[in-house]
Amino acid sequence: MADGQSDTPLHLRWKRVDDRLMTADVVFGFQVYKHSFLASFLIYDLSTREVWELNPPEVSDSVLQFASWGVQGQQLLYVFENNIYYQANSRSFSWRLTSSGQEAAVFNGIADWLYEEEVLDSPVAHWWSPDGSRLAYLTINDSLVPSMMLPRFTGSLYPRGTEYPYPKMGQINPSVSLHVVSLDGSSASIQIRPPDSLENSDFYITMVKWVTRQNLSVRWVNRAQNMSILSLCDASSGACVTKHVMTSEAWLDRQHQEPLFSRDCSTFFISAAQRDGGHGVFSHIVMMSSQSDGEEVKVQQLTSGSWDVSEVLSYDENSRSLYFLSSEEGYTQQHLYRLSVLNGFHKECLSCSLFRPECSFYQAAVAPDHRHVLLSCTGPGIPQTSVHRLDDLSRLVLELLVPSDLDESTEHPLLLLLDSAPGGRVVSERFSLGWESVLVSSDRVVVARVDGRGSAGRGQDVLQAIYQNLGVVDIQDQIAALQRLTKLPYIDRSRVGVYGKAYGGFLSSVLLLTFSSVIKCGVAVAPVTNWKLCGSAGSERFFGFPVKADLSYQLSSLVRDSSGPGPRDFLIVHGTADDEGHHLVGVKSQRYMLASLLSFFRRCFEEEVAVAMETSKEDD
């Protein structure tokens, strides 16, 4: 805490609300508590270049305790002298929504010292409904709370002091109530009723979250903080239904966490303390569901193990997927995971293979449409922030082998290795030393391996995505990886090659034939060029039996069209005594390539004849 008598602005911050308006807050003096400050706010019209102050009707040149835009259009909310003011737009008249505010005694919509520092960890004690038609807010009453004197030594003969409500152990706590006010012009307000068990005792409100435009979830915690009640409350009547109760013999932590509700509010997800055999009690995700108020709640634990779920981030109701952060990889790490509520609670780590070993502790924000995620790596290397498509994170696991003294300012050739069959995996932490290691260390080639759809170890959805799609979805993943890799500053886009054996030869052939604009050369060892010529068990596993149509085989066959141009540098190697990929398969591939080679040699011959004729004319 510092004194607020200085008129010198400490900083100027701008926030844009739309294409026309911005606000600026000029902080005069000091932080009030840990997060809060006093400020004068300006509104700037980008089109007319007008600037005006944000003031309550009865005061000019005011210093406000809080101000921000709402969730719809140009809605404005600000707090002055512990009362909430609302404007429907930037130029409309201000409505005072509360009138009970008193300095250092009654706080509306903002936190007192106790709630800001130790309960909410924020100065904000109000919450907009999703459509902006209502506002929920706390009224915190410190009238009976003893005050603390904080002396300020300013060099004068007698030091001055600042008093503020400061409840100590065993002393009177502030009372708190939750209200919802309508913003339709009526300013009708209703109080949300606390649970009966807490109504006549001290309690905290540690979390408020709108679930729908009509319902909000509230967490009530007793003063001892060893019992909490999660309620779903009706904003019109103020009535609440208890959804979950937690107790502890010691104390409850994470009471600020927000539950994730389904659209119909029949199912919600939270992290709660769960026992893991003899290893102890850990925080894990629990799903609770009920169809009606009178029906018994069904409880399912979705994660387990001797590690903690750090935060439940988001729930995608369309795919029934849950996103969360946890320390499963190690106590000192934190990664982003996705869990399928439909597919046997299958869990996959989305960040474990990213930026290793520089990044192993992440914060994450999932986009509302669940297409992208903002990942903030905070260590152990230099912090970095990146945006990723969630689809790419879920299907791609990438390993890069680079020279030990890699110079990122120098371009290196890139080789993509495809040496795994469907259901296999090439990216792991197993020690390996092969010919590709020599390429990296001696020839300074960057070698990449990718586990995309069709690889093992990440659930049936990923594994069986290639069913009747061989050479389609897995090729898409390899191409996505190449597109990402070729954007790296140390990769030479003019020197990209691919190598594959058996099924990897099939994939390398498809890549060379369809992505030759990027891949300049390749090797296919014993590639599968027509699945009809392969063993019954191996081929029917991926195409089904009986075969309903020839389409799947045809799509996954290289022997389709020999009229297009072939790749420039393509080596096919096939043994005549291969008992898996029979030589007949190689012959088929040779036929395919022969058509392209004949066209190539024809063009070369025509060019040589033309050069010879020109030379003959010159000799004459």
LINTAHU-V188191 format. One record per residue. RES is the residue in one letter. PHI is phi in radians with two decimals (999 if undefined). D_CENTER is the distance of its C-alpha to the mean C-alpha in Angstrom with 2 decimals. Layout:
res:phi:d_center
RES:PHI:D_CENTER
RES:PHI:D_CENTER
This chain:
res:phi:d_center
M:999:35.42
A:-2.39:37.59
D:-1.54:40.20
G:-1.93:39.54
Q:-1.51:42.88
S:-1.27:41.93
D:-1.76:41.77
T:-1.56:40.05
P:-1.09:36.52
L:-1.51:34.07
H:-2.81:31.30
L:-2.19:30.40
R:-2.19:26.95
W:-1.90:26.29
K:-2.39:23.78
R:-1.60:23.97
V:-1.78:23.99
D:-2.76:25.06
D:-1.27:27.26
R:-2.09:30.19
L:-2.16:29.50
M:-2.40:28.10
T:-2.09:28.68
A:-2.29:29.62
D:-2.00:30.13
V:-1.87:32.84
V:-1.48:32.86
F:-1.70:36.47
G:1.93:36.99
F:-2.81:34.63
Q:-1.35:31.81
V:-1.34:33.10
Y:-2.17:31.10
K:-1.15:28.00
H:-2.00:25.72
S:-1.48:28.22
F:-2.70:30.61
L:-1.76:33.30
A:-2.71:33.10
S:-1.75:34.91
F:-1.96:32.80
L:-2.01:33.74
I:-2.02:32.82
Y:-2.11:33.24
D:-1.54:33.93
L:-1.17:32.79
S:-1.46:35.35
T:-1.72:38.39
R:1.11:37.49
E:-1.38:38.62
V:-2.29:37.52
W:-2.53:38.19
E:-1.43:37.48
L:-1.65:35.59
N:-2.38:38.27
P:-1.20:39.34
P:-1.02:42.49
E:-1.57:44.89
V:-2.39:43.86
S:-2.06:43.56
D:0.94:41.96
S:-1.44:39.85
V:-1.93:37.35
L:-1.68:34.43
Q:-1.51:32.39
F:-2.91:29.22
A:-2.76:28.33
S:-2.86:25.37
W:-1.32:24.77
G:-1.51:24.08
V:-1.72:21.70
Q:-2.22:24.29
G:0.96:26.32
Q:-1.90:28.12
Q:-0.98:28.21
L:-2.27:29.00
L:-2.37:29.21
Y:-2.56:30.91
V:-2.12:32.68
F:-2.35:36.21
E:0.90:38.50
N:1.18:36.11
N:-2.06:36.23
I:-1.63:33.60
Y:-2.09:34.44
Y:-2.34:32.92
Q:-2.19:33.44
A:-1.16:32.66
N:-2.64:32.41
S:-1.15:33.10
R:-1.93:36.87
S:-1.41:37.59
F:-1.23:39.45
S:-1.48:37.69
W:-1.75:37.92
R:-1.57:38.16
L:-1.44:36.29
T:-2.27:37.58
S:-2.37:40.90
S:-1.54:40.95
G:-1.07:39.32
Q:-2.39:41.45
E:-1.04:40.97
A:1.02:39.91
A:-2.36:40.53
V:-2.15:38.49
F:-1.99:34.94
N:-1.99:33.38
G:1.38:29.70
I:-2.27:29.27
A:-1.59:29.34
D:-1.43:32.40
W:-1.05:32.37
L:-1.09:31.68
Y:-1.25:28.70
E:-1.21:27.14
E:-1.51:27.68
E:-2.18:27.49
V:-2.01:26.00
L:-1.57:23.31
D:0.98:22.66
S:-2.87:22.72
P:-1.41:25.67
V:-1.50:24.26
A:-2.24:25.91
H:-2.55:25.42
W:-2.56:22.91
W:-1.35:23.13
S:-1.23:23.27
P:-1.01:20.94
D:-1.68:23.95
G:1.30:25.39
S:-1.55:28.60
R:-2.42:28.51
L:-2.36:27.66
A:-1.68:27.39
Y:-2.63:28.63
L:-1.65:30.13
T:-1.94:33.74
I:-1.93:34.35
N:-1.87:38.07
D:-1.83:39.28
S:-1.03:42.94
L:-1.75:44.14
V:-1.41:41.86
P:-1.07:43.85
S:-1.74:43.16
M:-1.95:42.56
M:-1.72:44.38
L:-1.87:42.57
P:-1.26:45.28
R:-2.14:44.89
F:-1.65:47.29
T:-1.87:47.95
G:1.67:51.23
S:-1.39:53.46
L:-1.10:56.19
Y:-2.02:54.42
P:-1.20:50.63
R:-1.68:48.79
G:-2.46:46.05
T:-2.09:43.15
E:-1.72:42.94
Y:-2.67:39.84
P:-1.09:39.33
Y:-2.52:38.45
P:-1.31:38.78
K:-1.77:39.76
M:-0.96:39.93
G:1.42:42.17
Q:-1.62:42.68
I:-1.19:41.91
N:-1.65:38.27
P:-1.17:37.18
S:-1.55:37.12
V:-2.39:34.11
S:-2.43:33.83
L:-1.94:31.18
H:-2.24:32.23
V:-2.22:31.06
V:-2.02:32.82
S:-1.44:33.14
L:-1.88:32.63
D:-1.53:34.90
G:1.96:37.84
S:-1.45:39.34
S:1.00:37.40
A:-1.13:37.96
S:-2.17:36.38
I:-2.41:35.98
Q:-1.63:35.27
I:-1.41:32.88
R:-1.38:35.03
P:-1.28:34.00
P:-1.04:34.63
D:-1.00:38.34
S:-1.21:38.03
L:-1.97:36.73
E:-1.06:38.73
N:-1.87:41.62
S:-2.44:39.82
D:-1.25:37.47
F:-2.68:33.76
Y:-1.98:30.45
I:-1.88:27.82
T:-1.76:24.58
M:-2.72:21.99
V:-2.36:22.29
K:-2.56:19.82
W:-1.26:20.84
V:-1.70:20.13
T:-2.35:22.23
R:-1.20:24.66
Q:-1.93:27.25
N:-2.13:25.70
L:-2.38:23.96
S:-1.69:23.06
V:-2.36:24.79
R:-1.96:25.05
W:-1.89:28.57
V:-2.25:29.52
N:-1.21:33.13
R:-1.13:34.55
A:-1.22:34.77
Q:1.06:31.00
N:-2.05:31.67
M:-2.59:31.18
S:-2.33:28.51
I:-2.19:28.53
L:-1.72:25.62
S:-2.06:27.14
L:-1.95:26.39
C:-2.02:28.64
D:-1.58:30.30
A:-1.26:30.25
S:-1.52:33.68
S:-1.73:35.67
G:1.46:33.94
A:-1.38:34.27
C:-2.19:31.65
V:-2.05:31.10
T:-1.25:30.15
K:-1.81:27.19
H:-2.80:26.85
V:-2.18:28.89
M:-2.10:28.07
T:-2.33:30.81
S:-2.62:31.35
E:-1.33:34.52
A:-1.92:33.09
W:-2.52:30.26
L:-1.78:26.87
D:-1.82:23.80
R:0.98:20.35
Q:-1.40:22.18
H:-1.61:19.89
Q:-1.13:16.96
E:-1.69:16.26
P:-1.25:16.88
L:-1.89:15.05
F:-1.78:17.89
S:-1.28:18.67
R:-1.06:20.24
D:-1.58:23.71
C:1.14:22.99
S:-1.46:24.62
T:-2.32:21.72
F:-2.55:19.31
F:-2.18:17.17
I:-2.51:17.54
S:-1.76:17.79
A:-2.48:21.50
A:-1.21:23.98
Q:-2.32:25.18
R:-1.41:27.96
D:-1.95:27.48
G:0.97:31.09
G:-1.60:32.99
H:-1.48:30.09
G:2.13:29.42
V:-1.92:27.02
F:-2.33:23.22
S:-1.44:20.32
H:-2.37:18.95
I:-1.39:17.34
V:-2.15:20.12
M:-1.84:20.38
M:-2.14:23.29
S:-2.50:24.92
S:-2.74:28.23
Q:-1.51:29.77
S:-2.56:32.08
D:-1.11:33.00
G:-1.48:35.86
E:-1.41:34.15
E:-1.14:33.26
V:-1.32:29.57
K:-1.62:28.22
V:-2.00:26.09
Q:-2.29:24.11
Q:-1.51:22.44
L:-1.68:19.44
T:-2.19:18.87
S:-2.71:21.70
G:2.34:22.86
S:-1.56:23.96
W:-2.68:20.58
D:-1.85:18.46
V:-1.38:15.23
S:-1.36:13.94
E:-2.79:11.73
V:-1.61:10.93
L:-1.61:7.79
S:-2.81:8.34
Y:-2.19:11.07
D:-1.65:11.68
E:-1.24:15.45
N:-1.16:16.38
S:-1.71:15.29
R:0.95:15.64
S:-2.06:12.44
L:-2.06:10.85
Y:-1.94:7.54
F:-2.68:8.63
L:-1.88:9.51
S:-2.66:13.10
S:-1.85:16.02
E:-1.03:17.33
E:-1.29:17.91
G:2.74:20.04
Y:-1.01:20.80
T:-1.57:19.97
Q:-2.04:16.54
Q:-2.59:13.05
H:-2.23:10.52
L:-1.59:7.43
Y:-2.20:9.24
R:-2.18:9.77
L:-2.18:13.11
S:-1.58:15.46
V:-1.33:17.70
L:-1.52:20.21
N:-1.63:20.69
G:1.00:22.21
F:1.00:19.01
H:-1.11:18.03
K:-2.12:15.26
E:-2.41:13.63
C:-1.52:11.92
L:-1.64:9.38
S:-2.04:9.84
C:-1.07:13.47
S:-1.70:15.19
L:-1.52:13.50
F:0.93:15.83
R:-1.30:18.07
P:-1.62:20.02
E:-1.29:18.89
C:-2.23:15.44
S:-2.51:15.08
F:-2.30:13.57
Y:-2.13:9.94
Q:-1.92:8.25
A:-2.53:4.56
A:-2.32:4.06
V:-1.57:3.24
A:-1.12:6.52
P:-1.00:9.58
D:-1.54:10.74
H:1.03:7.92
R:-1.73:8.87
H:-2.30:6.43
V:-2.42:3.21
L:-1.71:5.05
L:-1.82:6.12
S:-1.97:9.31
C:-1.48:11.89
T:-1.94:14.68
G:2.63:17.22
P:-1.40:19.68
G:-1.44:20.12
I:-1.15:19.82
P:-0.99:16.55
Q:-2.63:14.46
T:-2.18:11.42
S:-2.55:10.15
V:-1.92:8.41
H:-2.34:8.10
R:-1.31:9.06
L:-1.13:7.69
D:-1.09:11.46
D:-1.17:12.35
L:-1.13:10.29
S:-1.35:11.83
R:-1.87:15.29
L:-2.00:15.90
V:-2.14:16.97
L:-2.08:18.84
E:-2.20:21.66
L:-2.06:23.58
L:-1.82:27.08
V:-2.21:28.26
P:-0.98:31.51
S:-1.09:31.62
D:-1.90:32.65
L:-0.96:30.26
D:-1.82:30.99
E:-1.24:28.03
S:-1.55:30.55
T:-1.94:32.47
E:-1.44:31.59
H:-2.15:31.80
P:-1.18:32.38
L:-2.14:29.66
L:-2.12:30.52
L:-1.65:28.27
L:-1.69:29.57
L:-2.13:29.54
D:-2.29:31.39
S:-2.38:29.91
A:-1.56:31.03
P:-0.96:28.96
G:1.57:27.69
G:-1.69:27.84
R:-2.61:25.45
V:-1.98:26.04
V:-1.76:23.21
S:-2.75:24.02
E:-1.71:25.19
R:-1.24:28.80
F:-1.27:31.35
S:-2.58:32.82
L:-2.50:35.34
G:-2.43:36.49
W:-1.11:37.77
E:-1.20:34.37
S:-1.14:34.52
V:-1.18:37.76
L:-1.01:36.25
V:-1.20:33.61
S:-1.37:36.11
S:-1.67:39.20
D:-1.82:38.18
R:0.99:34.93
V:-1.69:32.96
V:-1.53:29.18
V:-1.92:28.54
A:-2.11:25.35
R:-2.21:24.60
V:-2.32:21.88
D:-1.79:21.14
G:-1.85:19.93
R:-1.11:20.67
G:1.78:23.91
S:-1.61:23.29
A:-1.60:23.76
G:1.63:21.91
R:-2.26:18.71
G:1.70:20.30
Q:-1.22:22.63
D:-1.07:20.29
V:-1.27:19.58
L:-1.08:23.20
Q:-1.61:24.98
A:-1.13:23.11
I:-1.58:26.08
Y:-1.05:28.69
Q:1.00:31.13
N:-2.39:28.71
L:-1.05:29.85
G:1.34:29.54
V:-2.04:27.23
V:-1.22:23.62
D:-1.22:23.97
I:-1.16:25.49
Q:-1.02:22.62
D:-1.21:20.30
Q:-1.12:22.86
I:-1.14:23.22
A:-1.05:19.50
A:-1.15:19.72
L:-1.10:22.93
Q:-1.07:21.67
R:-1.25:18.97
L:-1.19:21.62
T:-1.24:24.30
K:-1.55:22.40
L:-1.22:22.67
P:-1.17:25.57
Y:-1.73:27.51
I:-1.86:27.69
D:-1.52:30.85
R:-1.16:30.10
S:-1.51:33.80
R:-2.32:33.92
V:-2.07:31.42
G:-2.24:32.83
V:-2.43:32.03
Y:-2.36:33.82
G:-2.60:33.80
K:-2.25:36.16
A:1.05:36.98
Y:-1.10:33.84
G:-1.11:32.28
G:-1.15:35.37
F:-1.06:34.70
L:-1.16:31.17
S:-1.12:32.53
S:-1.14:35.25
V:-1.09:32.94
L:-1.08:30.82
L:-1.14:34.03
L:-1.44:35.40
T:-2.00:32.38
F:-2.31:30.60
S:-1.21:33.71
S:-1.20:32.76
V:-1.87:30.39
I:-1.46:31.89
K:-1.62:35.38
C:-2.74:36.84
G:-2.91:36.34
V:-2.26:38.01
A:-2.16:38.06
V:-1.74:39.91
A:0.84:41.29
P:-1.29:38.81
V:-1.47:38.76
T:-1.94:39.93
N:-2.67:40.93
W:-1.20:39.61
K:-1.17:42.85
L:-1.62:44.67
C:-1.67:42.55
G:-1.03:43.28
S:-1.10:42.91
A:-1.10:40.63
G:-1.16:38.14
S:-1.40:37.97
E:-1.22:38.27
R:-1.07:35.37
F:-1.73:33.03
F:-2.07:35.06
G:1.54:36.63
F:-2.58:40.31
P:-1.23:42.41
V:-1.23:41.03
K:-1.38:40.77
A:-2.68:40.64
D:-1.49:40.93
L:-1.10:37.83
S:-1.09:35.38
Y:-1.09:37.87
Q:-1.16:38.54
L:-1.11:34.93
S:-1.73:34.50
S:-1.91:37.81
L:-1.40:38.54
V:-1.51:42.04
R:-2.13:41.26
D:-2.57:42.32
S:-1.80:44.41
S:-1.53:45.16
G:-1.32:42.18
P:-1.22:42.27
G:-1.60:41.39
P:-1.19:39.55
R:-1.31:41.70
D:-2.13:41.23
F:-2.40:40.63
L:-1.86:42.27
I:-1.91:42.70
V:-2.09:44.11
H:-2.58:45.47
G:-1.38:47.94
T:-1.42:50.89
A:-1.97:50.83
D:-1.38:47.15
D:-1.42:47.31
E:-1.74:43.72
G:-1.68:43.25
H:-1.01:46.85
H:-1.03:48.62
L:-1.04:48.93
V:-1.09:45.20
G:-1.14:45.79
V:-1.09:48.76
K:-1.05:46.68
S:-1.17:44.25
Q:-1.12:47.27
R:-1.05:48.58
Y:-1.07:45.36
M:-1.23:45.31
L:-1.05:49.04
A:-1.05:48.82
S:-1.19:46.39
L:-1.16:48.51
L:-1.06:51.69
S:-1.10:50.21
F:-1.11:49.11
F:-1.14:52.59
R:-1.08:54.29
R:-1.12:52.53
C:-1.13:53.40
F:-1.09:57.02
E:-1.09:57.34
E:-1.16:56.10
E:-1.16:58.57
V:-1.09:61.43
A:-1.12:60.64
V:-1.14:60.66
A:-1.10:63.93
M:-1.13:65.60
E:-1.10:64.65
T:-1.13:66.05
S:-1.10:69.25
K:-1.12:69.79
E:-1.16:69.50
D:-1.16:72.03
D:-1.18:74.45
